[in-house]
Amino acid sequence: MQRVAIIGLGVMGAGMAANWLAKGFQVSVYNRTRAKAEPLAAGGSTIAATPRVAAENADFIVAMVSDDAASRAVWLGPDGALAGMKPGAIAIESSTLSPEWIRELAAQVRAKGGEFLDAPVGGSRVQANDGKLTFFVGGDAATLAKARPVLDAVGQAVNHLGPVGAGATWKLINNVMGAAHLAVLSEGLALAARAGIDLNQAAELMRTGVSSSPMVVNKIGRMRERRYENPDFALKLMQKDVGYAEQLAGKLGLTLDMVPATGSVFRRGGAKGLGELDVAAIKEAVG
């Protein structure tokens, strides 16, 4: 039986862990707040006191945390997952991170005798709970082949985009485009409200019209109802992702217009104290 360690039990990590347990994997879990791990212990997982302990004897070590700093903290150092990783284990970083850090982490994994994939995901709470995430993978094809049973157990699609860093790069492109949809959707709703158009009618026309998208369909109900608590994806995380995308564009020597404009909208949302709410709360930063 293959053994999986999952580090980080937010919305995504908790859903992934539950699906691995349900499909017969041995699962060890670590979360900074132990209370989030306790429901999984009832399903058969082992709660570890540190990432290092979680990683010991694991065949696959998966991290799902918030940003580069959090990823460094759980992988590196005397209590980090790399300190407990056995030779030949596969480290999988599924957080949305900068490609620069991903490549640095991959080198450190290889130096410890392990293999590495960057495999961020598409989807949110429903997809994580249902085992229907979409993976965007960077890394060696042979390593991916070994990891396919683990990824397939929690996902509906695995897309191999190229070498290490390619998955992280695509995830930033994916998320900044989604963020732009939300920013312009917020402005469209603001325009409709100011012009006196019924917002329920406007929302339905946006949801079904030519300018719709999965992101619009997913978030327009929350925006219309101003229902931002219990977030599926926190605004602060999208703000971080857009910031990483801006940094990536700079490193690639690109002068863009829409990405910085989207970043400006999300920074305004963060400055208004909306960061802990669902990303749909970006509507409150507009108008």
TATA-V999801 format. One record per pair of residues at least 24 apart in sequence whose ideal C-beta (glycine too) atoms are under 10 Angstrom apart, sorted by the first residue. I is the first residue (numbers start at 1). J is the second residue. D is the distance in Angstrom with one decimal. If there is no record, write none. Layout:
# TATA-V999801
i=[I;I]
j=[J;J]
d=[D;D]
This chain:
# TATA-V999801
i=[1;1;1;2;2;2;2;2;2;2;2;2;2;3;3;3;3;3;3;3;3;3;3;3;3;4;4;4;4;4;4;4;4;4;4;4;4;4;4;5;5;5;5;5;5;5;5;5;5;5;5;5;5;5;5;5;5;5;5;5;5;5;5;6;6;6;6;6;6;6;6;6;6;6;6;6;6;6;6;7;7;7;7;7;7;7;7;7;7;7;7;7;7;7;7;7;7;7;7;7;7;8;8;8;8;8;8;8;8;8;8;8;8;8;9;9;9;9;9;9;9;9;9;9;9;9;10;10;10;10;10;10;10;10;10;10;11;11;11;11;11;11;11;11;11;11;11;11;12;12;12;12;12;12;12;12;12;12;12;12;12;12;12;12;12;13;13;13;13;13;13;13;13;13;14;14;14;14;14;14;15;15;15;15;15;15;15;15;15;15;15;15;15;16;16;16;16;16;16;16;16;16;16;16;16;16;17;17;17;17;17;17;18;18;18;18;18;18;19;19;19;19;19;19;19;19;19;20;20;20;20;20;20;20;21;21;22;22;22;23;23;23;23;23;23;24;25;25;25;25;25;25;26;26;26;27;27;27;28;28;28;28;28;28;28;28;29;30;30;30;30;30;30;30;31;31;31;32;32;32;32;48;48;49;50;50;50;50;50;50;50;50;51;51;51;51;51;51;51;51;51;51;52;52;52;52;52;52;52;52;52;53;53;53;53;54;54;55;55;55;55;55;55;55;55;55;55;56;56;56;56;56;56;57;57;57;57;58;58;58;58;58;58;59;59;59;59;59;59;59;60;60;60;60;60;60;60;60;60;60;60;61;61;61;61;61;61;61;61;61;61;62;62;62;62;62;62;62;62;62;62;62;62;63;63;63;63;63;63;63;64;64;64;64;64;64;64;64;65;65;65;65;65;66;66;66;66;66;66;66;67;67;67;67;67;67;67;67;67;67;67;68;68;68;68;68;68;68;68;68;68;68;69;69;70;70;71;71;71;71;71;71;71;72;72;72;72;75;75;75;75;76;76;76;80;81;81;81;82;82;82;82;82;83;85;85;85;85;86;86;86;87;87;87;88;88;88;88;89;89;89;89;90;90;90;90;90;90;90;90;90;90;91;91;91;91;91;91;92;92;92;92;92;92;92;92;92;92;92;92;92;92;93;93;93;93;93;93;93;93;93;94;94;94;94;94;94;94;94;94;94;94;94;95;95;95;95;95;95;96;96;96;96;96;96;96;96;96;96;96;96;96;96;97;97;97;97;97;97;97;97;98;98;98;98;98;98;98;98;98;98;98;98;99;99;99;99;99;99;99;99;99;99;99;99;99;99;100;100;100;100;100;100;101;101;101;102;102;102;102;102;102;102;102;102;103;103;103;103;103;105;106;106;106;106;106;106;107;109;110;114;115;115;115;115;115;115;115;116;116;116;117;117;117;117;117;117;117;117;117;118;118;118;118;118;118;118;118;118;118;119;119;119;119;119;119;119;119;119;119;119;120;120;120;120;120;120;120;120;120;121;121;121;121;121;122;122;122;122;122;122;122;122;122;122;123;123;123;123;123;123;124;124;124;124;124;124;124;125;125;125;125;126;126;127;127;127;127;128;128;128;130;130;131;131;132;132;133;133;134;134;134;135;135;135;135;135;136;136;136;136;136;136;136;136;136;136;136;137;137;137;137;137;137;137;138;138;138;138;138;138;138;138;138;138;139;139;139;139;139;140;168;168;169;169;169;169;171;171;171;172;172;172;172;172;172;172;172;172;172;173;173;173;173;174;174;175;175;175;175;175;175;175;175;175;175;176;176;176;176;176;176;176;176;176;176;176;176;176;176;176;177;177;177;177;177;177;178;178;178;178;178;178;178;178;178;178;178;178;179;179;179;179;179;179;179;179;179;179;179;179;179;179;179;180;180;180;180;180;180;180;180;180;181;181;181;181;181;181;181;181;181;182;182;182;182;182;182;182;182;182;182;182;182;182;182;182;182;182;182;182;183;183;183;183;183;183;183;183;183;183;183;183;183;183;183;184;184;184;184;184;184;184;185;185;185;185;185;185;185;185;185;185;185;185;186;186;186;186;186;186;186;186;186;186;186;186;187;187;187;187;187;188;188;188;189;189;189;189;189;189;190;190;190;191;191;193;194;199;199;200;215;215;218;218;219;219;219;219;219;219;220;220;221;222;222;222;222;222;222;223;223;223;223;223;223;224;224;225;226;226;226;226;227;227;227;227;228;228;228;228;228;228;228;228;228;228;229;229;229;229;230;230;231;231;231;231;231;231;231;232;232;232;233;233;233;234;234;234;234;234;234;234;235;235;235;235;235;235;235;235;235;235;235;235;235;235;235;235;236;236;236;236;236;236;236;236;237;237;238;238;238;238;238;238;238;238;239;239;239;239;239;239;239;239;239;239;239;239;240;240;240;241;241;242;242;243;243]
j=[25;26;59;26;27;58;59;60;146;147;149;150;153;27;28;46;55;56;57;58;59;60;61;86;89;28;29;45;54;58;59;60;61;62;90;92;150;153;154;29;30;45;46;48;51;52;53;54;55;56;57;58;59;60;61;62;63;81;84;85;89;91;92;30;31;37;40;45;48;54;58;60;61;62;63;64;92;94;154;31;32;48;50;51;54;55;61;62;63;64;65;70;71;73;74;75;80;81;93;94;95;32;36;51;62;63;64;65;66;70;71;74;94;95;33;34;35;36;37;38;39;40;45;47;64;65;36;64;65;66;95;125;128;233;234;237;64;124;125;126;128;129;230;231;232;233;234;237;64;65;94;95;96;120;121;123;124;125;127;128;129;133;154;232;233;37;40;62;63;64;65;94;95;128;39;40;64;125;128;129;64;123;124;125;126;127;128;129;130;131;132;133;154;62;64;94;121;128;129;131;133;150;151;153;154;155;43;45;62;64;128;154;43;45;128;129;131;154;128;129;130;131;132;133;153;154;155;45;60;62;131;150;153;154;45;153;131;153;154;131;149;150;152;153;154;153;59;60;149;150;153;154;57;58;59;54;58;62;53;54;55;56;57;58;61;84;54;54;55;61;63;74;79;81;64;65;74;65;70;73;74;81;84;79;74;77;78;79;80;81;83;84;75;76;77;79;80;81;82;83;84;85;77;78;79;80;81;82;83;84;85;79;81;83;84;81;84;80;81;82;83;84;85;86;89;91;114;81;83;84;85;86;89;84;85;86;89;84;85;86;89;90;91;86;88;89;90;146;147;150;89;90;91;92;115;117;146;147;149;150;151;85;86;89;90;91;92;93;109;114;116;90;91;92;93;94;95;117;119;147;150;151;154;91;92;93;94;95;97;105;92;93;94;95;96;120;121;128;93;94;95;96;97;95;96;97;234;236;237;240;95;96;97;98;101;236;237;240;241;243;244;95;96;97;98;100;101;102;104;105;240;244;97;101;95;97;95;96;97;98;101;102;105;97;101;104;105;101;105;108;109;104;105;108;108;109;112;114;108;109;111;112;114;112;109;112;113;114;112;113;114;112;113;114;113;114;115;146;113;114;115;116;114;115;116;117;139;143;144;146;147;150;115;116;117;118;139;143;116;117;118;119;120;135;137;139;143;144;147;150;151;167;117;118;119;120;138;139;164;167;168;118;119;120;121;133;135;136;137;151;154;167;171;119;120;121;168;171;237;120;121;136;167;168;171;172;174;175;237;238;240;241;244;165;167;168;171;172;240;241;244;165;168;169;172;240;241;243;244;245;247;248;251;138;164;165;166;167;168;169;170;171;172;244;247;248;251;165;168;244;247;248;251;165;168;244;138;139;164;165;166;167;168;169;171;138;163;164;165;168;164;138;139;140;163;164;165;164;164;164;143;139;140;142;143;144;146;147;140;143;164;143;144;146;147;150;151;160;164;167;161;163;164;165;166;167;168;169;170;171;144;147;150;151;155;158;159;160;167;168;171;167;168;169;170;171;172;174;175;241;151;154;155;167;171;155;156;157;159;170;171;174;175;178;214;154;155;156;157;232;233;218;219;231;232;233;278;279;230;231;232;233;218;232;154;155;156;232;154;155;232;154;156;155;156;156;157;157;158;158;159;174;159;160;161;167;171;160;161;166;167;168;169;170;171;172;173;174;161;162;164;166;167;168;170;162;163;164;165;166;167;168;169;170;171;163;164;165;166;167;164;244;248;244;245;248;252;241;244;245;241;242;243;244;245;246;247;248;249;259;245;248;249;259;241;245;215;233;237;238;240;241;242;244;245;279;238;241;242;243;244;245;246;248;249;256;258;259;262;263;266;213;215;245;258;259;262;213;214;215;216;218;219;233;238;241;242;262;279;215;235;238;239;241;242;245;258;259;262;263;265;266;279;282;215;242;258;259;261;262;263;265;266;211;212;213;214;215;216;218;219;262;213;215;216;218;219;220;223;235;238;262;265;266;269;279;280;281;282;283;286;238;242;258;261;262;263;264;265;266;268;269;282;283;285;286;211;216;258;261;262;265;286;211;212;213;215;216;219;220;223;280;282;283;286;219;223;265;269;280;281;282;283;284;285;286;287;265;282;283;286;287;216;220;286;220;223;224;283;286;287;283;286;287;286;287;287;287;223;224;224;279;280;279;280;278;279;280;281;282;283;280;283;280;277;278;279;280;281;283;278;280;281;282;283;284;280;283;280;280;281;283;284;277;278;280;281;274;276;277;278;279;280;281;282;283;284;276;277;278;281;277;278;275;276;277;278;279;280;281;278;279;280;278;279;280;274;275;276;277;278;279;281;266;269;270;272;273;274;275;276;277;278;279;280;281;282;284;285;266;269;270;274;275;276;277;279;275;279;262;266;269;270;275;278;279;282;263;265;266;267;268;269;270;271;274;275;279;282;266;270;275;266;279;266;267;267;270]
d=[6.9;5.4;9.4;7.2;9.9;8.9;4.9;6.9;9.9;10.0;7.0;6.8;9.5;7.6;7.2;9.6;9.9;9.6;6.1;4.9;5.0;7.4;9.6;10.0;9.2;7.6;9.3;9.4;9.8;6.3;7.1;4.9;7.9;6.4;9.9;9.2;6.1;8.8;9.5;7.4;7.3;9.8;9.2;7.5;8.0;10.0;9.0;4.3;5.0;8.2;8.7;3.9;8.8;7.1;4.6;6.8;9.0;7.1;8.4;9.0;8.8;9.6;9.9;7.6;8.9;9.5;8.7;8.3;10.0;7.7;9.2;9.0;8.3;5.0;7.9;6.9;9.6;9.1;9.7;7.7;9.5;8.6;9.6;5.1;6.0;7.8;7.1;7.0;4.5;7.2;7.0;9.7;9.3;10.0;4.9;8.3;9.4;6.1;9.7;9.8;9.6;8.2;9.3;9.2;8.5;5.8;4.2;4.2;8.0;7.7;9.0;7.0;8.7;7.3;8.2;9.7;9.7;4.5;5.7;9.9;9.1;7.2;9.8;9.9;7.9;9.8;7.8;6.7;7.8;7.6;9.8;9.8;9.4;9.8;9.0;9.2;9.1;7.1;5.0;10.0;6.3;8.8;9.7;7.8;6.5;7.3;8.7;9.8;5.1;9.8;7.5;8.8;9.8;9.8;6.6;7.9;7.8;8.0;8.8;4.8;9.6;7.6;9.5;9.8;9.0;9.8;9.7;8.0;8.3;3.8;8.0;8.2;9.2;8.1;7.9;7.1;8.9;9.3;7.4;8.4;9.5;9.1;9.4;7.0;8.8;7.8;2.9;4.4;7.9;7.8;9.8;8.1;7.6;7.1;6.7;7.8;8.4;6.1;9.4;8.2;7.4;9.6;9.8;8.8;4.7;8.9;8.4;6.3;8.9;9.1;9.6;8.8;6.6;8.8;8.6;7.2;8.7;9.1;8.0;8.0;8.2;4.2;9.4;9.1;6.1;4.6;9.1;8.5;9.3;8.9;9.1;7.5;5.9;6.5;5.9;10.0;8.0;8.7;9.8;7.9;9.2;9.6;9.3;4.6;8.3;8.6;9.2;8.7;8.9;7.4;6.8;9.7;9.0;8.6;9.0;9.5;9.1;9.9;7.7;4.6;7.9;8.1;8.2;6.4;9.3;10.0;6.5;4.0;8.4;10.0;9.4;7.5;9.8;8.2;10.0;9.6;9.9;8.9;8.7;8.9;8.6;9.8;8.8;8.6;9.1;9.6;8.9;4.2;8.1;8.7;8.8;8.0;7.2;9.4;8.9;6.4;5.4;4.2;8.6;8.2;7.3;9.8;8.6;7.3;4.9;6.1;6.3;8.2;4.6;3.8;8.6;8.2;9.4;9.6;6.3;6.7;7.2;8.3;4.1;7.5;7.8;3.8;5.0;8.1;7.4;8.5;9.7;9.3;9.1;4.2;8.1;7.3;9.8;8.4;9.7;6.4;8.9;8.0;7.6;7.5;6.1;9.1;9.5;8.4;8.3;6.0;7.0;8.9;9.4;8.2;6.9;5.1;8.0;6.2;9.8;9.4;8.8;6.5;9.3;5.1;9.2;6.1;9.6;6.1;7.4;4.9;6.9;9.2;9.0;8.1;9.9;9.1;8.1;4.6;7.9;5.8;9.7;9.5;8.2;9.4;7.7;9.3;9.1;7.9;7.4;5.3;6.5;5.9;9.4;9.3;9.4;8.6;4.9;5.7;9.4;9.1;8.1;9.2;8.9;9.1;4.9;9.5;8.6;7.0;8.6;9.4;8.8;8.3;6.4;7.3;7.4;8.1;6.9;8.7;9.2;9.4;8.0;5.4;9.1;9.5;8.4;8.6;9.8;5.3;5.6;8.4;4.5;9.0;9.5;9.3;9.0;8.1;9.8;9.2;7.4;9.1;5.6;9.9;5.6;9.5;6.6;8.7;7.0;9.6;7.3;9.0;8.0;9.9;6.1;7.4;8.1;9.9;8.4;7.2;9.7;9.4;9.9;9.8;6.3;6.7;8.8;5.3;7.7;8.6;7.5;5.8;7.9;5.3;9.3;8.1;8.1;7.7;3.7;7.0;6.7;6.9;7.4;9.7;8.3;5.0;7.5;9.9;6.7;4.7;7.3;6.7;9.2;6.2;9.3;6.2;5.4;8.1;7.2;5.0;7.6;9.6;10.0;9.8;7.7;4.9;7.9;5.2;10.0;9.2;8.9;8.8;9.3;9.8;6.4;7.6;7.9;10.0;7.5;5.2;7.0;7.8;9.6;9.9;9.6;8.7;8.0;8.1;5.2;5.6;5.7;8.7;7.7;9.5;9.7;9.2;9.5;9.0;9.5;9.7;6.6;9.2;8.9;9.2;9.8;5.1;8.5;9.8;9.9;7.5;5.2;7.1;9.1;6.5;7.4;9.4;7.7;5.4;7.5;9.9;9.8;5.6;8.4;8.9;9.5;9.4;7.3;9.3;6.9;9.3;7.9;9.8;9.9;9.4;4.9;9.5;6.6;7.2;9.2;8.2;8.6;4.1;8.1;8.8;4.5;5.0;9.7;9.4;7.7;8.5;9.6;6.6;8.5;8.1;8.9;9.2;8.2;8.5;7.4;9.6;8.3;9.4;7.3;9.7;6.4;5.2;9.3;7.8;4.5;8.7;10.0;9.2;9.1;5.9;5.1;8.7;8.9;8.7;7.7;10.0;9.2;4.5;7.8;8.9;9.6;9.5;9.7;7.8;7.2;8.5;4.5;9.6;7.5;8.4;8.4;7.2;6.3;5.8;6.2;9.4;6.0;9.9;8.6;9.4;7.6;7.4;9.4;9.5;5.8;6.5;7.7;4.3;4.9;9.0;9.8;8.6;8.4;7.8;9.6;6.7;9.0;8.0;9.6;9.6;5.6;9.2;9.3;5.7;6.1;9.7;8.0;3.8;8.7;8.6;8.9;9.8;9.3;8.6;7.2;9.5;7.9;9.2;9.9;8.3;8.9;9.4;7.6;6.3;8.9;9.3;9.7;9.9;8.3;8.6;9.8;9.7;9.7;7.5;10.0;9.4;4.4;5.4;9.7;9.4;9.1;8.7;4.4;7.9;9.2;7.7;9.3;8.5;7.8;9.7;7.6;9.6;9.3;9.5;8.7;7.1;7.6;4.3;8.6;8.3;9.5;8.0;7.0;9.3;6.5;8.9;9.8;7.6;9.7;8.8;5.9;8.0;4.4;8.1;8.8;4.7;5.2;9.9;9.4;7.1;6.4;8.9;9.6;7.8;4.8;10.0;9.2;5.9;5.9;4.9;5.2;3.7;3.6;6.4;7.5;8.1;9.5;6.9;5.1;9.0;8.2;7.4;8.0;8.6;9.1;9.8;9.3;6.8;9.4;7.8;9.2;9.5;6.2;8.4;9.6;5.4;4.3;9.4;9.0;5.8;9.3;9.7;7.0;8.5;10.0;9.6;9.0;9.6;9.8;9.4;8.9;6.6;9.4;4.2;7.2;8.6;7.1;9.9;8.9;6.7;5.3;9.5;8.6;3.9;8.1;9.0;9.0;9.4;8.4;5.6;6.3;8.2;9.7;8.9;8.3;9.1;8.9;9.2;8.9;8.0;8.4;4.5;9.6;9.1;9.1;9.4;7.8;8.9;9.6;9.6;8.6;8.5;9.7;5.3;8.4;7.1;5.1;8.4;9.9;8.9;5.1;8.3;8.1;6.3;7.8;8.0;9.1;8.6;5.7;7.7;8.0;4.6;9.8;8.8;9.9;8.9;9.2;5.3;8.8;4.4;5.9;9.7;8.5;9.3;9.8;6.3;8.1;9.6;6.1;9.5;8.4;9.4;7.7;8.6;8.5;8.7;9.7;6.4;7.2;9.8;5.3;8.1;9.7;10.0;9.3;9.0;7.6;5.2;9.5;8.9;4.4;7.4;9.9;9.2;6.4;9.5;8.7;7.4;8.3;9.3;9.2;9.6;8.8;9.1;9.4;8.5;9.4;8.9;7.9;5.5;7.2;6.6;7.0;9.1;8.6;7.8;9.2;9.5;7.0;7.6;9.2;8.7;9.5;5.4;4.3;8.3;7.2;4.0;7.5;8.4;10.0;9.1;5.3;7.5;9.4;9.8;9.3;8.2;6.3;7.8;6.3;7.8;7.9;7.7;5.0;3.3;9.5;8.3;7.1;7.1;9.2;6.2;6.8;9.2;9.9;9.7;8.6;7.8;6.9;4.4;9.8;8.8;8.8;8.1;9.5;8.4;9.5;5.9;8.8;3.7;8.1;8.6;9.4;5.0;8.4;8.4;4.6;9.1;9.3;8.9;9.3;8.7;8.3;7.7;7.7;9.7;7.7;7.7;9.4;7.6;9.2;3.9;4.7;8.8;6.0;4.1;9.6;8.7;7.9;9.2;6.9;7.4;9.4;9.4;7.5;9.8;7.3;5.9;3.7;7.1;8.4;8.3;6.0;7.9;8.8;6.7;5.0;9.0;9.2;6.5;6.0;6.9;6.9;6.8;9.1;7.1;5.5;7.0;9.6;9.9;5.1;5.3;7.6;5.6;6.9;4.8;8.2;5.4;6.1;9.5;8.7;9.0;8.8;6.3;8.2;3.3;6.6;8.8;9.0;8.5;7.6;9.4;6.1;8.7;9.6;9.4;9.8;4.7;7.7;7.9;9.4;4.2;6.5;9.6;6.8;4.9;9.8;9.1;6.8;8.8;9.0;9.0;9.3;9.4;8.9;9.9;5.2;8.4;8.1;9.8]
